[in-house]
Amino acid sequence: MATELAAEDVNIEFERASTGQTYIWQTQIQRKTFTPHEIACAMYDRLEESQDPDDPDFNMRTVYTDEWTVEKLEKMIKTSLARLNIEVATESMKQKFLQSLGTLRRKTSEFVRYTPIENGFMIVSTRTRQANSVSASELRSSKIVFYTDDTKNSIVDEQMEFYEEAIEPGAVFRCVPVQNQFDFKTPLNLVIADSENERKFVRDLIQVDNARHYDKWIKSTAARFYEIDYAWKKGTHPKRGKFSPDFFIRKGDLVIVVEVKGDEELREPSQENVKKNEYAVAHFERVNSRLERDGSLVRYKFTFLSEVSFNTFFQKLRENDIENFRSELDVKLEAENQ
């Protein structure tokens, strides 16, 4: 189930039409909440509706409510909420519990799955990350560069003219200055966001209130840095591929691995992303098992994240409870794989 907080800090970005300058307005929203008992009663009512009081088999008339009493449902709900470190549920979380009953009479499907076999591990250092670049046309349209006052010191001479032109105030290029370079906790001299969703994620990541709650981070490259094998079907044709998650964030002994997507994936997730999520989750489970066997305290947590869950993600990060976070997209992709 996706993490949703009863009280959520919200950051809204505004842009001045005259100057193009952006600023952030912060507020907090309060959501209506339900106790586990209230949800259990609603689920019990739904189970009663799913039964046929005229079924020839007398036992089938109460088959669901005999197995799932209100008390048993309430215990199950409390256990589910405890995994998220919360005691009450919001309206959308209540609906997720109720929607879970919709599979009672659904026929099962069969899927072919590839199971990777572990044959060794190697350390991937940030020093091995390949350099990446952005063209002038991309910087005018789809991509965004984040830079600091110190970035200029690492720009090579042949790139300096374009760099200074790109960051010039009022230029047509999409460049975002980081006001305090100490909040830019990455070994990279600048970061290229490949989409508007990534721009908003990096914007929130380097905000001072968030930056003080993790140690460091790095933006991956599209290929050949940290690649995860996966398989999916395109129509009737099986496909194999590799993908590199977008962000790695280190917080103590926890490495948070984030793949950023648009909210449109919540409405109609692609089969490829469903399988990327399945294989990535399994990959980091194997990594964590190996680290545990080796006596390491380091653990990895993978999440598929869209903008609708950004606020909750960073609030959980600030509250030191990010281990229990699940995004709306995590839940959606997992459900699509069942």
Rosetta blueprint (number, residue, H / E / L):
1 M L
2 A L
3 T L
4 E L
5 L L
6 A L
7 A E
8 E E
9 D E
10 V E
11 N E
12 I E
13 E E
14 F E
15 E E
16 R L
17 A L
18 S L
19 T L
20 G L
21 Q L
22 T E
23 Y E
24 I E
25 W E
26 Q E
27 T E
28 Q E
29 I E
30 Q E
31 R L
32 K L
33 T E
34 F E
35 T L
36 P H
37 H H
38 E H
39 I H
40 A H
41 C H
42 A H
43 M H
44 Y H
45 D H
46 R H
47 L H
48 E H
49 E H
50 S H
51 Q L
52 D L
53 P L
54 D L
55 D L
56 P L
57 D L
58 F H
59 N H
60 M H
61 R H
62 T H
63 V H
64 Y H
65 T H
66 D H
67 E H
68 W L
69 T L
70 V H
71 E H
72 K H
73 L H
74 E H
75 K H
76 M H
77 I H
78 K H
79 T H
80 S H
81 L H
82 A H
83 R H
84 L L
85 N L
86 I L
87 E L
88 V L
89 A E
90 T E
91 E H
92 S H
93 M H
94 K H
95 Q H
96 K H
97 F H
98 L H
99 Q H
100 S H
101 L H
102 G H
103 T H
104 L L
105 R L
106 R L
107 K L
108 T L
109 S L
110 E L
111 F L
112 V L
113 R L
114 Y L
115 T L
116 P L
117 I L
118 E L
119 N L
120 G L
121 F L
122 M L
123 I L
124 V L
125 S L
126 T H
127 R H
128 T H
129 R L
130 Q L
131 A L
132 N L
133 S L
134 V L
135 S L
136 A H
137 S H
138 E H
139 L H
140 R H
141 S H
142 S L
143 K L
144 I E
145 V E
146 F E
147 Y E
148 T L
149 D L
150 D L
151 T H
152 K H
153 N H
154 S H
155 I L
156 V L
157 D H
158 E H
159 Q H
160 M H
161 E H
162 F H
163 Y H
164 E H
165 E H
166 A H
167 I L
168 E L
169 P L
170 G L
171 A L
172 V L
173 F L
174 R L
175 C E
176 V E
177 P E
178 V L
179 Q L
180 N L
181 Q H
182 F H
183 D H
184 F L
185 K L
186 T L
187 P L
188 L L
189 N L
190 L E
191 V E
192 I E
193 A E
194 D L
195 S L
196 E H
197 N H
198 E H
199 R H
200 K H
201 F H
202 V H
203 R H
204 D H
205 L H
206 I L
207 Q L
208 V H
209 D H
210 N H
211 A H
212 R L
213 H L
214 Y L
215 D L
216 K E
217 W E
218 I E
219 K E
220 S L
221 T L
222 A L
223 A L
224 R L
225 F L
226 Y L
227 E L
228 I E
229 D E
230 Y E
231 A E
232 W E
233 K E
234 K E
235 G L
236 T L
237 H E
238 P E
239 K E
240 R E
241 G E
242 K E
243 F E
244 S L
245 P L
246 D L
247 F E
248 F E
249 I E
250 R E
251 K E
252 G L
253 D L
254 L E
255 V E
256 I E
257 V E
258 V E
259 E E
260 V E
261 K E
262 G L
263 D L
264 E H
265 E H
266 L H
267 R H
268 E L
269 P L
270 S L
271 Q H
272 E H
273 N H
274 V H
275 K H
276 K H
277 N H
278 E H
279 Y H
280 A H
281 V H
282 A H
283 H H
284 F H
285 E H
286 R H
287 V H
288 N H
289 S H
290 R H
291 L H
292 E H
293 R H
294 D L
295 G L
296 S L
297 L L
298 V L
299 R E
300 Y E
301 K E
302 F E
303 T E
304 F E
305 L E
306 S E
307 E H
308 V H
309 S H
310 F H
311 N H
312 T H
313 F H
314 F H
315 Q H
316 K H
317 L H
318 R H
319 E L
320 N L
321 D L
322 I H
323 E H
324 N H
325 F L
326 R L
327 S L
328 E H
329 L H
330 D H
331 V H
332 K H
333 L H
334 E H
335 A H
336 E H
337 N L
338 Q L
